Amino acid sequence: VTDSSVAVVGVGAVGGYFGAQAWRAGHRITLCVRTTFDRLVVESRGEAIEVEAEVVTDPSQVQMHQWVLLATKAHDTKSAAPWLKALCGPDTVVVVMQNGVEHLERVAPLVDNSPILPAIVRYGGEVTAPGRVRHHTYHHLFVPEGELGERLVELFEGSDAEIRLTKDFDKEAWSKLVTNVAANAIPALTMRRFPVFRDERIAALAVGLMRECTDVARARGVELPASLPENEVARLADLPDDVGSSMLYDRLAGRPMEFEALNGAVVRIGQAHQIPTPLNGAVVALLGAISDKAKQ
Ligand SMILES: NC(=O)c1ccc[n+]([C@@H]2O[C@H](COP(=O)([O-])OP(=O)(O)OC[C@H]3O[C@@H](n4cnc5c(N)ncnc54)[C@H](OP(=O)(O)O)[C@@H]3O)[C@@H](O)[C@H]2O)c1
């Protein structure tokens, strides 16, 4: 499939990178942005990709597209509703490229009848200025097996992005959530980078947060390896000294933090299954109070 129309809603670290790759694959790209810029430039593998695409700030300026790549932070999803309304028709595929486990719940109420493809993003990158993205590691999207996933593979053919089709998408999403409930929140709360996980007290807290998440996953029918929390904490502790979490960077920059879609999801889904999640509840309370203060 060549020359599809692809709109990117939320042109940050993830949207910028995958939008640039879709452009490289030969498609017509529309960049739907909140903070505007002249041109998207993505630094990746030693080169600067200058993307030729229309940059639009007003949903009334766009038409229906074949694909929408939705890559806002989870808490900004609702604010993207006017874009989705303008861009989506019955054949538009909306690819939700966000963290968490509630992709469908978040987006389904905002589109009429367009098919939604949830994606787990295995990628590391950052925005260095509006419209300027630096890619660090990985370039993968994990999506459920099936026709939509196969079409996404075709969409990105000829680019650096790699689409992996998974038989068990829920397992993929929950495993990533296990990491995120500690890897994002603890650096944000302590304002320290990943070496904080070398502290035994913090390692124990991280394992506790992750174990609550594996308990809730099990109640949802997703069985994760019992050793996952310990292994993940050991891996985080071994990362280079200068690595931090995106939630830490958001806190340092005074931006909203994505904790409701991560620790908040563990608490919400835990409650629905009567699984206690006191540690994740404490994290949500602390990050909520910090966020409220930042808004004042
Ligand atoms: N960055 C990573 O390495 C990474 C890795 C794996 C997963 N993820 C996940 O991927 C998702 C996206 O993260 P990200 O790091 O790419 O976030 P990001 O860099 O903060 O980018 C989000 C973009 O969405 C824009 N936006 C927000 N609301 C909007 C709206 N209503 N209309 C148009 N644009 C809007 C923001 O605009 P402003 O510039 O105005 O804020 C920003 O450019 C998150 O769920 C994150 O957890 C990220």
The ligand as an SDF file (V2000), in Angstrom:
LIG
                    3D

 48 52  0  0  0  0  0  0  0  0999 V2000
    8.9560    9.1510   24.7050 N   0  0  0  0  0  0  0  0  0  0  0  0
    9.1820    7.8720   24.7620 C   0  0  0  0  0  0  0  0  0  0  0  0
   10.3400    7.4610   24.6300 O   0  0  0  0  0  0  0  0  0  0  0  0
    8.0570    6.8870   24.9600 C   0  0  0  0  0  0  0  0  0  0  0  0
    8.3610    5.5250   24.9210 C   0  0  0  0  0  0  0  0  0  0  0  0
    7.3430    4.5950   25.0420 C   0  0  0  0  0  0  0  0  0  0  0  0
    6.0340    5.0200   25.2250 C   0  0  0  0  0  0  0  0  0  0  0  0
    5.7600    6.3520   25.2940 N   0  0  0  0  0  0  0  0  0  0  0  0
    4.3420    6.7240   25.4500 C   0  0  0  0  0  0  0  0  0  0  0  0
    3.9030    7.2970   24.2280 O   0  0  0  0  0  0  0  0  0  0  0  0
    2.8990    8.2930   24.4790 C   0  0  0  0  0  0  0  0  0  0  0  0
    3.3720    9.6230   23.8860 C   0  0  0  0  0  0  0  0  0  0  0  0
    4.5180   10.0260   24.6270 O   0  0  0  0  0  0  0  0  0  0  0  0
    5.5770   11.0840   24.1350 P   0  0  0  0  0  0  0  0  0  0  0  0
    6.8050   10.8590   24.9350 O   0  0  0  0  0  0  0  0  0  0  0  0
    5.6750   11.1000   22.6550 O   0  0  0  0  0  0  0  0  0  0  0  0
    4.8960   12.4290   24.6450 O   0  0  0  0  0  0  0  0  0  0  0  0
    5.3120   13.9260   24.2940 P   0  0  0  0  0  0  0  0  0  0  0  0
    6.7230   13.9630   23.7900 O   0  0  0  0  0  0  0  0  0  0  0  0
    4.9250   14.7300   25.4770 O   0  0  0  0  0  0  0  0  0  0  0  0
    4.3930   14.2760   23.0700 O   0  0  0  0  0  0  0  0  0  0  0  0
    3.0140   14.4030   23.1630 C   0  0  0  0  0  0  0  0  0  0  0  0
    2.6010   15.4400   22.1660 C   0  0  0  0  0  0  0  0  0  0  0  0
    1.1890   15.5260   22.1370 O   0  0  0  0  0  0  0  0  0  0  0  0
    0.8490   16.8770   21.9540 C   0  0  0  0  0  0  0  0  0  0  0  0
   -0.5540   17.1150   22.3100 N   0  0  0  0  0  0  0  0  0  0  0  0
   -1.1500   16.9980   23.5210 C   0  0  0  0  0  0  0  0  0  0  0  0
   -2.4590   17.2850   23.4260 N   0  0  0  0  0  0  0  0  0  0  0  0
   -2.6940   17.5790   22.1280 C   0  0  0  0  0  0  0  0  0  0  0  0
   -3.8440   17.9470   21.4060 C   0  0  0  0  0  0  0  0  0  0  0  0
   -5.0290   18.0690   22.0020 N   0  0  0  0  0  0  0  0  0  0  0  0
   -3.7260   18.1990   20.0810 N   0  0  0  0  0  0  0  0  0  0  0  0
   -2.5340   18.0760   19.4490 C   0  0  0  0  0  0  0  0  0  0  0  0
   -1.4000   17.7180   20.0840 N   0  0  0  0  0  0  0  0  0  0  0  0
   -1.4820   17.4640   21.4070 C   0  0  0  0  0  0  0  0  0  0  0  0
    1.8280   17.6090   22.8320 C   0  0  0  0  0  0  0  0  0  0  0  0
    1.8600   18.9580   22.4660 O   0  0  0  0  0  0  0  0  0  0  0  0
    2.6310   20.0990   23.3110 P   0  0  0  0  0  0  0  0  0  0  0  0
    3.9590   20.2010   22.6270 O   0  0  0  0  0  0  0  0  0  0  0  0
    1.7690   21.2970   23.1630 O   0  0  0  0  0  0  0  0  0  0  0  0
    2.7250   19.5920   24.7360 O   0  0  0  0  0  0  0  0  0  0  0  0
    3.1130   16.8480   22.5030 C   0  0  0  0  0  0  0  0  0  0  0  0
    3.7360   17.3780   21.3550 O   0  0  0  0  0  0  0  0  0  0  0  0
    2.7370    8.3230   26.0060 C   0  0  0  0  0  0  0  0  0  0  0  0
    1.6740    7.5000   26.3850 O   0  0  0  0  0  0  0  0  0  0  0  0
    4.0550    7.7700   26.5170 C   0  0  0  0  0  0  0  0  0  0  0  0
    3.9500    7.1860   27.7880 O   0  0  0  0  0  0  0  0  0  0  0  0
    6.7370    7.2900   25.1570 C   0  0  0  0  0  0  0  0  0  0  0  0
  1  2  1  0
  2  3  2  0
  2  4  1  0
  4  5  1  0
  4 48  2  0
  5  6  2  0
  6  7  1  0
  7  8  2  0
  8  9  1  0
  8 48  1  0
  9 10  1  0
  9 46  1  0
 10 11  1  0
 11 12  1  0
 11 44  1  0
 12 13  1  0
 13 14  1  0
 14 15  2  0
 14 16  1  0
 14 17  1  0
 17 18  1  0
 18 19  2  0
 18 20  1  0
 18 21  1  0
 21 22  1  0
 22 23  1  0
 23 24  1  0
 23 42  1  0
 24 25  1  0
 25 26  1  0
 25 36  1  0
 26 27  1  0
 26 35  1  0
 27 28  2  0
 28 29  1  0
 29 30  1  0
 29 35  2  0
 30 31  1  0
 30 32  2  0
 32 33  1  0
 33 34  2  0
 34 35  1  0
 36 37  1  0
 36 42  1  0
 37 38  1  0
 38 39  2  0
 38 40  1  0
 38 41  1  0
 42 43  1  0
 44 45  1  0
 44 46  1  0
 46 47  1  0
M  CHG  2   8   1  16  -1
M  END
$$$$
